[in-house]
Structures are given as C-alpha cells and as structure tokens.
C-alpha cells in the first residue's frame, strides 16, 4: 500500500526472498526441513509427510500457491499450510 502513496517502507530481506522463491526450484535442505516439521511437529507418518511436502513443493515450484494450499490442506490445517510454505520458501541452511 505504501508504494501507492509514494512511500518506501523497508522490509526484511527474507520476506522478499521468500515470495521471490515461488516459481523456482526448492532446494533439498528446505524439503528436508519441511519433512522433519511434518514428522516431528505434526506427528505424520513417513508416507503422509513425504506426500504432503512433495505435493506442496511441486505446486510452489510451478508458482501455483492455491494448488499448493489445497495439496497441503489434504494433511494439515490452514495455519499449518502457511507454516509449511514458510519452511519451503525461506528456511535457511545451517552451516
């Protein structure tokens, strides 16, 4: 909204990077973290967790967030789907 008022509002780089990652390949370390999140925090069985992460990641890589949302919501609720998006788009690899 601020840009329409000729104002510039500084944003955290991760915010821009996250949305900028839609439509690009998702690195394996992010998929691994999303899988870990599904298994450890939501208690999913391994095949369910893999299916959830794979379906959501493939849709995000094609820049189809609505499709990714419906893929994720086959297994988790709306808040969980947004959290999964955050992991897949912004998780930073630990050194």
N, CA, C and O atoms as a printed pandas DataFrame, in Angstrom:
     atom_number atom_name residue_name chain_id  residue_number  x_coord  y_coord  z_coord
0              1         N          UNK        A               1    0.812   -1.189    0.000
1              2        CA          UNK        A               1    0.000    0.000    0.000
2              3         C          UNK        A               1    0.856    1.253    0.000
3              4         O          UNK        A               1    0.517    2.243   -0.649
4              5         N          UNK        A               2    1.968    1.211    0.729
5              6        CA          UNK        A               2    2.816    2.385    0.851
6              7         C          UNK        A               2    3.359    2.840   -0.503
7              8         O          UNK        A               2    3.515    4.037   -0.743
8              9         N          UNK        A               3    3.646    1.875   -1.390
9             10        CA          UNK        A               3    4.192    2.266   -2.690
10            11         C          UNK        A               3    3.205    3.085   -3.516
11            12         O          UNK        A               3    3.613    3.868   -4.374
12            13         N          UNK        A               4    1.920    2.911   -3.264
13            14        CA          UNK        A               4    0.917    3.704   -3.971
14            15         C          UNK        A               4    0.857    5.130   -3.446
15            16         O          UNK        A               4    0.332    6.023   -4.112
16            17         N          UNK        A               5    1.391    5.339   -2.261
17            18        CA          UNK        A               5    1.434    6.672   -1.669
18            19         C          UNK        A               5    2.810    7.304   -1.825
19            20         O          UNK        A               5    3.143    8.273   -1.143
20            21         N          UNK        A               6    3.610    6.739   -2.739
21            22        CA          UNK        A               6    4.973    7.205   -2.989
22            23         C          UNK        A               6    5.836    7.164   -1.738
23            24         O          UNK        A               6    6.669    8.044   -1.521
24            25         N          UNK        A               7    5.637    6.151   -0.925
25            26        CA          UNK        A               7    6.442    5.948    0.271
26            27         C          UNK        A               7    7.231    4.651    0.101
27            28         O          UNK        A               7    6.777    3.708   -0.546
28            29         N          UNK        A               8    8.392    4.630    0.682
29            30        CA          UNK        A               8    9.161    3.390    0.690
30            31         C          UNK        A               8    9.228    2.879    2.123
31            32         O          UNK        A               8    9.582    3.609    3.049
32            33         N          UNK        A               9    8.888    1.641    2.274
33            34        CA          UNK        A               9    8.894    1.013    3.591
34            35         C          UNK        A               9    9.939   -0.098    3.548
35            36         O          UNK        A               9    9.826   -1.020    2.740
36            37         N          UNK        A              10   10.955   -0.020    4.408
37            38        CA          UNK        A              10   11.970   -1.078    4.391
38            39         C          UNK        A              10   11.368   -2.406    4.849
39            40         O          UNK        A              10   10.573   -2.461    5.787
40            41         N          UNK        A              11   11.772   -3.470    4.159
41            42        CA          UNK        A              11   11.294   -4.804    4.508
42            43         C          UNK        A              11   12.478   -5.715    4.770
43            44         O          UNK        A              11   13.567   -5.516    4.230
44            45         N          UNK        A              12   12.253   -6.696    5.587
45            46        CA          UNK        A              12   13.271   -7.688    5.854
46            47         C          UNK        A              12   13.570   -8.443    4.558
47            48         O          UNK        A              12   12.650   -8.768    3.808
48            49         N          UNK        A              13   14.836   -8.723    4.290
49            50        CA          UNK        A              13   15.240   -9.394    3.047
50            51         C          UNK        A              13   14.620  -10.780    2.921
51            52         O          UNK        A              13   14.324  -11.217    1.809
52            53         N          UNK        A              14   14.417  -11.478    4.031
53            54        CA          UNK        A              14   13.823  -12.819    3.979
54            55         C          UNK        A              14   12.409  -12.757    3.428
55            56         O          UNK        A              14   11.972  -13.672    2.729
56            57         N          UNK        A              15   11.689  -11.681    3.737
57            58        CA          UNK        A              15   10.323  -11.519    3.234
58            59         C          UNK        A              15   10.331  -11.461    1.708
59            60         O          UNK        A              15    9.568  -12.175    1.058
60            61         N          UNK        A              16   11.179  -10.626    1.139
61            62        CA          UNK        A              16   11.255  -10.516   -0.317
62            63         C          UNK        A              16   11.760  -11.805   -0.940
63            64         O          UNK        A              16   11.245  -12.259   -1.962
64            65         N          UNK        A              17   12.760  -12.383   -0.324
65            66        CA          UNK        A              17   13.342  -13.613   -0.837
66            67         C          UNK        A              17   12.312  -14.741   -0.831
67            68         O          UNK        A              17   12.267  -15.539   -1.767
68            69         N          UNK        A              18   11.491  -14.815    0.204
69            70        CA          UNK        A              18   10.509  -15.883    0.308
70            71         C          UNK        A              18    9.519  -15.881   -0.826
71            72         O          UNK        A              18    9.327  -16.904   -1.482
72            73         N          UNK        A              19    8.886  -14.752   -1.072
73            74        CA          UNK        A              19    7.920  -14.681   -2.164
74            75         C          UNK        A              19    8.623  -14.769   -3.518
75            76         O          UNK        A              19    8.044  -15.256   -4.489
76            77         N          UNK        A              20    9.846  -14.307   -3.581
77            78        CA          UNK        A              20   10.621  -14.401   -4.817
78            79         C          UNK        A              20   10.996  -15.830   -5.164
79            80         O          UNK        A              20   11.356  -16.115   -6.306
80            81         N          UNK        A              21   10.916  -16.733   -4.194
81            82        CA          UNK        A              21   11.274  -18.126   -4.435
82            83         C          UNK        A              21   10.149  -18.928   -5.079
83            84         O          UNK        A              21   10.377  -20.053   -5.523
84            85         N          UNK        A              22    8.948  -18.377   -5.138
85            86        CA          UNK        A              22    7.861  -19.089   -5.824
86            87         C          UNK        A              22    8.187  -19.152   -7.312
87            88         O          UNK        A              22    8.647  -18.174   -7.901
88            89         N          UNK        A              23    7.948  -20.290   -7.897
89            90        CA          UNK        A              23    8.221  -20.460   -9.317
90            91         C          UNK        A              23    9.655  -20.868   -9.596
91            92         O          UNK        A              23   10.058  -20.948  -10.756
92            93         N          UNK        A              24   10.442  -21.130   -8.542
93            94        CA          UNK        A              24   11.828  -21.572   -8.687
94            95         C          UNK        A              24   11.984  -22.917   -7.980
95            96         O          UNK        A              24   11.179  -23.266   -7.116
96            97         N          UNK        A              25   13.021  -23.670   -8.348
97            98        CA          UNK        A              25   13.238  -24.957   -7.664
98            99         C          UNK        A              25   13.466  -24.764   -6.162
99           100         O          UNK        A              25   14.158  -23.834   -5.746
100          101         N          UNK        A              26   12.891  -25.632   -5.373
101          102        CA          UNK        A              26   13.061  -25.581   -3.918
102          103         C          UNK        A              26   14.214  -26.509   -3.562
103          104         O          UNK        A              26   14.196  -27.689   -3.912
104          105         N          UNK        A              27   15.228  -25.973   -2.859
105          106        CA          UNK        A              27   16.389  -26.813   -2.518
106          107         C          UNK        A              27   16.021  -27.974   -1.594
107          108         O          UNK        A              27   15.058  -27.904   -0.830
108          109         N          UNK        A              28   16.805  -29.028   -1.686
109          110        CA          UNK        A              28   16.547  -30.225   -0.881
110          111         C          UNK        A              28   16.591  -29.955    0.614
111          112         O          UNK        A              28   15.830  -30.564    1.365
112          113         N          UNK        A              29   17.473  -29.048    1.071
113          114        CA          UNK        A              29   17.548  -28.796    2.511
114          115         C          UNK        A              29   16.247  -28.194    3.038
115          116         O          UNK        A              29   15.897  -28.417    4.197
116          117         N          UNK        A              30   15.526  -27.440    2.217
117          118        CA          UNK        A              30   14.229  -26.903    2.633
118          119         C          UNK        A              30   13.167  -28.008    2.652
119          120         O          UNK        A              30   12.335  -28.058    3.557
120          121         N          UNK        A              31   13.199  -28.879    1.664
121          122        CA          UNK        A              31   12.260  -30.008    1.643
122          123         C          UNK        A              31   12.515  -30.927    2.834
123          124         O          UNK        A              31   11.576  -31.438    3.444
124          125         N          UNK        A              32   13.787  -31.135    3.159
125          126        CA          UNK        A              32   14.133  -31.973    4.314
126          127         C          UNK        A              32   13.594  -31.374    5.606
127          128         O          UNK        A              32   13.070  -32.090    6.459
128          129         N          UNK        A              33   13.726  -30.059    5.746
129          130        CA          UNK        A              33   13.222  -29.390    6.952
130          131         C          UNK        A              33   11.696  -29.446    7.007
131          132         O          UNK        A              33   11.121  -29.615    8.081
132          133         N          UNK        A              34   11.038  -29.305    5.853
133          134        CA          UNK        A              34    9.578  -29.408    5.808
134          135         C          UNK        A              34    9.139  -30.821    6.189
135          136         O          UNK        A              34    8.160  -30.996    6.914
136          137         N          UNK        A              35    9.863  -31.826    5.702
137          138        CA          UNK        A              35    9.569  -33.219    6.054
138          139         C          UNK        A              35    9.737  -33.428    7.558
139          140         O          UNK        A              35    8.893  -34.054    8.198
140          141         N          UNK        A              36   10.835  -32.900    8.125
141          142        CA          UNK        A              36   11.074  -33.014    9.559
142          143         C          UNK        A              36    9.954  -32.350   10.351
143          144         O          UNK        A              36    9.508  -32.879   11.370
144          145         N          UNK        A              37    9.504  -31.188    9.879
145          146        CA          UNK        A              37    8.405  -30.476   10.535
146          147         C          UNK        A              37    7.137  -31.325   10.528
147          148         O          UNK        A              37    6.463  -31.437   11.552
148          149         N          UNK        A              38    6.813  -31.911    9.405
149          150        CA          UNK        A              38    5.617  -32.756    9.308
150          151         C          UNK        A              38    5.715  -33.963   10.241
151          152         O          UNK        A              38    4.742  -34.323   10.904
152          153         N          UNK        A              39    6.874  -34.574   10.286
153          154        CA          UNK        A              39    7.053  -35.775   11.104
154          155         C          UNK        A              39    7.066  -35.455   12.596
155          156         O          UNK        A              39    6.336  -36.067   13.375
156          157         N          UNK        A              40    7.896  -34.498   12.986
157          158        CA          UNK        A              40    8.124  -34.255   14.403
158          159         C          UNK        A              40    7.091  -33.342   15.052
159          160         O          UNK        A              40    6.737  -33.542   16.214
160          161         N          UNK        A              41    6.611  -32.363   14.335
161          162        CA          UNK        A              41    5.712  -31.396   14.956
162          163         C          UNK        A              41    4.240  -31.710   14.725
163          164         O          UNK        A              41    3.391  -31.317   15.525
164          165         N          UNK        A              42    3.931  -32.411   13.644
165          166        CA          UNK        A              42    2.535  -32.760   13.391
166          167         C          UNK        A              42    2.289  -34.253   13.515
167          168         O          UNK        A              42    1.155  -34.709   13.373
168          169         N          UNK        A              43    3.334  -35.015   13.778
169          170        CA          UNK        A              43    3.193  -36.444   14.014
170          171         C          UNK        A              43    2.732  -37.257   12.821
171          172         O          UNK        A              43    2.096  -38.295   13.002
172          173         N          UNK        A              44    3.031  -36.823   11.622
173          174        CA          UNK        A              44    2.615  -37.556   10.424
174          175         C          UNK        A              44    3.469  -38.803   10.238
175          176         O          UNK        A              44    4.647  -38.830   10.593
176          177         N          UNK        A              45    2.856  -39.818    9.682
177          178        CA          UNK        A              45    3.616  -40.993    9.268
178          179         C          UNK        A              45    4.485  -40.605    8.075
179          180         O          UNK        A              45    4.182  -39.649    7.361
180          181         N          UNK        A              46    5.553  -41.345    7.867
181          182        CA          UNK        A              46    6.519  -41.013    6.822
182          183         C          UNK        A              46    5.904  -40.852    5.421
183          184         O          UNK        A              46    6.193  -39.860    4.753
184          185         N          UNK        A              47    5.066  -41.795    4.954
185          186        CA          UNK        A              47    4.496  -41.627    3.611
186          187         C          UNK        A              47    3.595  -40.390    3.490
187          188         O          UNK        A              47    3.601  -39.713    2.463
188          189         N          UNK        A              48    2.825  -40.103    4.541
189          190        CA          UNK        A              48    1.963  -38.914    4.525
190          191         C          UNK        A              48    2.793  -37.637    4.482
191          192         O          UNK        A              48    2.496  -36.716    3.721
192          193         N          UNK        A              49    3.835  -37.595    5.306
193          194        CA          UNK        A              49    4.698  -36.414    5.363
194          195         C          UNK        A              49    5.368  -36.183    4.010
195          196         O          UNK        A              49    5.425  -35.051    3.530
196          197         N          UNK        A              50    5.870  -37.238    3.401
197          198        CA          UNK        A              50    6.532  -37.100    2.104
198          199         C          UNK        A              50    5.551  -36.644    1.042
199          200         O          UNK        A              50    5.886  -35.797    0.214
200          201         N          UNK        A              51    4.351  -37.189    1.052
201          202        CA          UNK        A              51    3.341  -36.797    0.080
202          203         C          UNK        A              51    2.930  -35.339    0.254
203          204         O          UNK        A              51    2.755  -34.620   -0.730
204          205         N          UNK        A              52    2.778  -34.908    1.487
205          206        CA          UNK        A              52    2.405  -33.525    1.781
206          207         C          UNK        A              52    3.481  -32.554    1.281
207          208         O          UNK        A              52    3.178  -31.579    0.594
208          209         N          UNK        A              53    4.725  -32.831    1.632
209          210        CA          UNK        A              53    5.833  -31.957    1.245
210          211         C          UNK        A              53    6.022  -31.953   -0.270
211          212         O          UNK        A              53    6.198  -30.894   -0.872
212          213         N          UNK        A              54    5.986  -33.117   -0.878
213          214        CA          UNK        A              54    6.202  -33.214   -2.321
214          215         C          UNK        A              54    5.110  -32.485   -3.103
215          216         O          UNK        A              54    5.409  -31.718   -4.018
216          217         N          UNK        A              55    3.859  -32.721   -2.748
217          218        CA          UNK        A              55    2.755  -32.063   -3.450
218          219         C          UNK        A              55    2.797  -30.555   -3.311
219          220         O          UNK        A              55    2.601  -29.829   -4.286
220          221         N          UNK        A              56    3.049  -30.089   -2.113
221          222        CA          UNK        A              56    3.102  -28.655   -1.860
222          223         C          UNK        A              56    4.306  -28.028   -2.581
223          224         O          UNK        A              56    4.176  -26.982   -3.216
224          225         N          UNK        A              57    5.465  -28.668   -2.480
225          226        CA          UNK        A              57    6.682  -28.132   -3.103
226          227         C          UNK        A              57    6.555  -28.073   -4.621
227          228         O          UNK        A              57    6.956  -27.087   -5.240
228          229         N          UNK        A              58    6.005  -29.112   -5.219
229          230        CA          UNK        A              58    5.857  -29.119   -6.679
230          231         C          UNK        A              58    4.946  -27.991   -7.156
231          232         O          UNK        A              58    5.224  -27.357   -8.174
232          233         N          UNK        A              59    3.870  -27.742   -6.433
233          234        CA          UNK        A              59    2.960  -26.650   -6.814
234          235         C          UNK        A              59    3.641  -25.290   -6.634
235          236         O          UNK        A              59    3.481  -24.408   -7.478
236          237         N          UNK        A              60    4.396  -25.108   -5.551
237          238        CA          UNK        A              60    5.104  -23.845   -5.347
238          239         C          UNK        A              60    6.166  -23.629   -6.422
239          240         O          UNK        A              60    6.384  -22.500   -6.860
240          241         N          UNK        A              61    6.822  -24.696   -6.843
241          242        CA          UNK        A              61    7.829  -24.584   -7.902
242          243         C          UNK        A              61    7.206  -24.179   -9.232
243          244         O          UNK        A              61    7.878  -23.583  -10.074
244          245         N          UNK        A              62    5.945  -24.493   -9.428
245          246        CA          UNK        A              62    5.223  -24.087  -10.641
246          247         C          UNK        A              62    4.515  -22.747  -10.465
247          248         O          UNK        A              62    3.771  -22.306  -11.341
248          249         N          UNK        A              63    4.761  -22.098   -9.307
249          250        CA          UNK        A              63    4.154  -20.799   -8.980
250          251         C          UNK        A              63    2.629  -20.881   -8.945
251          252         O          UNK        A              63    1.932  -20.040   -9.513
252          253         N          UNK        A              64    2.132  -21.904   -8.269
253          254        CA          UNK        A              64    0.696  -22.114   -8.101
254          255         C          UNK        A              64    0.368  -22.240   -6.613
255          256         O          UNK        A              64    0.136  -23.343   -6.119
256          257         N          UNK        A              65    0.348  -21.106   -5.893
257          258        CA          UNK        A              65    0.141  -21.165   -4.440
258          259         C          UNK        A              65   -1.222  -21.722   -4.032
259          260         O          UNK        A              65   -1.329  -22.367   -2.990
260          261         N          UNK        A              66   -2.263  -21.486   -4.830
261          262        CA          UNK        A              66   -3.579  -22.033   -4.461
262          263         C          UNK        A              66   -3.578  -23.551   -4.546
263          264         O          UNK        A              66   -4.167  -24.230   -3.704
264          265         N          UNK        A              67   -2.920  -24.072   -5.555
265          266        CA          UNK        A              67   -2.801  -25.520   -5.690
266          267         C          UNK        A              67   -1.953  -26.094   -4.542
267          268         O          UNK        A              67   -2.263  -27.154   -3.999
268          269         N          UNK        A              68   -0.891  -25.384   -4.190
269          270        CA          UNK        A              68   -0.039  -25.815   -3.073
270          271         C          UNK        A              68   -0.840  -25.831   -1.770
271          272         O          UNK        A              68   -0.680  -26.729   -0.943
272          273         N          UNK        A              69   -1.695  -24.838   -1.602
273          274        CA          UNK        A              69   -2.519  -24.772   -0.393
274          275         C          UNK        A              69   -3.458  -25.975   -0.318
275          276         O          UNK        A              69   -3.608  -26.586    0.740
276          277         N          UNK        A              70   -4.080  -26.306   -1.429
277          278        CA          UNK        A              70   -5.006  -27.440   -1.407
278          279         C          UNK        A              70   -4.252  -28.749   -1.204
279          280         O          UNK        A              70   -4.770  -29.657   -0.553
280          281         N          UNK        A              71   -3.044  -28.867   -1.745
281          282        CA          UNK        A              71   -2.224  -30.062   -1.515
282          283         C          UNK        A              71   -1.883  -30.199   -0.036
283          284         O          UNK        A              71   -1.999  -31.284    0.534
284          285         N          UNK        A              72   -1.463  -29.104    0.583
285          286        CA          UNK        A              72   -1.079  -29.135    1.998
286          287         C          UNK        A              72   -2.285  -29.425    2.886
287          288         O          UNK        A              72   -2.176  -30.162    3.866
288          289         N          UNK        A              73   -3.433  -28.845    2.542
289          290        CA          UNK        A              73   -4.615  -28.982    3.398
290          291         C          UNK        A              73   -5.265  -30.363    3.294
291          292         O          UNK        A              73   -6.247  -30.632    3.986
292          293         N          UNK        A              74   -4.746  -31.220    2.460
293          294        CA          UNK        A              74   -5.175  -32.616    2.477
294          295         C          UNK        A              74   -4.679  -33.303    3.745
295          296         O          UNK        A              74   -5.220  -34.330    4.155
296          297         N          UNK        A              75   -3.643  -32.726    4.365
297          298        CA          UNK        A              75   -2.998  -33.350    5.520
298          299         C          UNK        A              75   -2.994  -32.490    6.777
299          300         O          UNK        A              75   -3.001  -33.018    7.889
300          301         N          UNK        A              76   -2.983  -31.170    6.612
301          302        CA          UNK        A              76   -2.871  -30.252    7.754
302          303         C          UNK        A              76   -3.872  -29.116    7.609
303          304         O          UNK        A              76   -4.486  -28.954    6.554
304          305         N          UNK        A              77   -4.036  -28.330    8.668
305          306        CA          UNK        A              77   -4.977  -27.219    8.622
306          307         C          UNK        A              77   -4.360  -25.998    7.935
307          308         O          UNK        A              77   -3.206  -26.036    7.507
308          309         N          UNK        A              78   -5.128  -24.929    7.834
309          310        CA          UNK        A              78   -4.699  -23.726    7.119
310          311         C          UNK        A              78   -3.439  -23.108    7.733
311          312         O          UNK        A              78   -2.515  -22.734    7.011
312          313         N          UNK        A              79   -3.405  -23.004    9.045
313          314        CA          UNK        A              79   -2.232  -22.431    9.704
314          315         C          UNK        A              79   -0.998  -23.291    9.427
315          316         O          UNK        A              79    0.084  -22.765    9.167
316          317         N          UNK        A              80   -1.161  -24.590    9.482
317          318        CA          UNK        A              80   -0.057  -25.489    9.171
318          319         C          UNK        A              80    0.411  -25.355    7.730
319          320         O          UNK        A              80    1.607  -25.444    7.453
320          321         N          UNK        A              81   -0.527  -25.141    6.811
321          322        CA          UNK        A              81   -0.166  -24.965    5.400
322          323         C          UNK        A              81    0.691  -23.718    5.218
323          324         O          UNK        A              81    1.681  -23.745    4.488
324          325         N          UNK        A              82    0.317  -22.627    5.878
325          326        CA          UNK        A              82    1.134  -21.409    5.788
326          327         C          UNK        A              82    2.514  -21.634    6.401
327          328         O          UNK        A              82    3.516  -21.133    5.891
328          329         N          UNK        A              83    2.559  -22.382    7.485
329          330        CA          UNK        A              83    3.843  -22.673    8.117
330          331         C          UNK        A              83    4.709  -23.524    7.187
331          332         O          UNK        A              83    5.915  -23.299    7.080
332          333         N          UNK        A              84    4.100  -24.490    6.521
333          334        CA          UNK        A              84    4.827  -25.313    5.570
334          335         C          UNK        A              84    5.364  -24.469    4.418
335          336         O          UNK        A              84    6.492  -24.674    3.970
336          337         N          UNK        A              85    4.556  -23.519    3.937
337          338        CA          UNK        A              85    5.016  -22.584    2.901
338          339         C          UNK        A              85    6.255  -21.839    3.376
339          340         O          UNK        A              85    7.229  -21.709    2.634
340          341         N          UNK        A              86    6.219  -21.352    4.604
341          342        CA          UNK        A              86    7.336  -20.585    5.149
342          343         C          UNK        A              86    8.611  -21.422    5.175
343          344         O          UNK        A              86    9.688  -20.935    4.830
344          345         N          UNK        A              87    8.486  -22.664    5.579
345          346        CA          UNK        A              87    9.663  -23.541    5.612
346          347         C          UNK        A              87   10.179  -23.781    4.201
347          348         O          UNK        A              87   11.381  -23.679    3.955
348          349         N          UNK        A              88    9.288  -24.098    3.279
349          350        CA          UNK        A              88    9.711  -24.399    1.912
350          351         C          UNK        A              88   10.284  -23.192    1.175
351          352         O          UNK        A              88   11.114  -23.355    0.281
352          353         N          UNK        A              89    9.857  -21.995    1.532
353          354        CA          UNK        A              89   10.301  -20.802    0.797
354          355         C          UNK        A              89   11.401  -20.005    1.478
355          356         O          UNK        A              89   12.106  -19.247    0.812
356          357         N          UNK        A              90   11.568  -20.159    2.808
357          358        CA          UNK        A              90   12.513  -19.272    3.486
358          359         C          UNK        A              90   13.502  -19.942    4.418
359          360         O          UNK        A              90   14.413  -19.268    4.899
360          361         N          UNK        A              91   13.376  -21.222    4.699
361          362        CA          UNK        A              91   14.276  -21.870    5.665
362          363         C          UNK        A              91   15.726  -21.667    5.242
363          364         O          UNK        A              91   16.077  -21.876    4.081
364          365         N          UNK        A              92   16.567  -21.259    6.193
365          366        CA          UNK        A              92   17.979  -21.020    5.930
366          367         C          UNK        A              92   18.797  -22.247    6.322
367          368         O          UNK        A              92   18.604  -22.810    7.400
368          369         N          UNK        A              93   19.696  -22.652    5.458
369          370        CA          UNK        A              93   20.540  -23.809    5.736
370          371         C          UNK        A              93   21.538  -23.474    6.835
371          372         O          UNK        A              93   22.173  -22.419    6.817
372          373         N          UNK        A              94   21.667  -24.391    7.793
373          374        CA          UNK        A              94   22.607  -24.182    8.889
374          375         C          UNK        A              94   23.999  -24.594    8.435
375          376         O          UNK        A              94   24.179  -25.606    7.758
376          377         N          UNK        A              95   24.976  -23.789    8.822
377          378        CA          UNK        A              95   26.368  -24.081    8.415
378          379         C          UNK        A              95   27.031  -25.010    9.371
379          380         O          UNK        A              95   28.196  -25.360    9.184
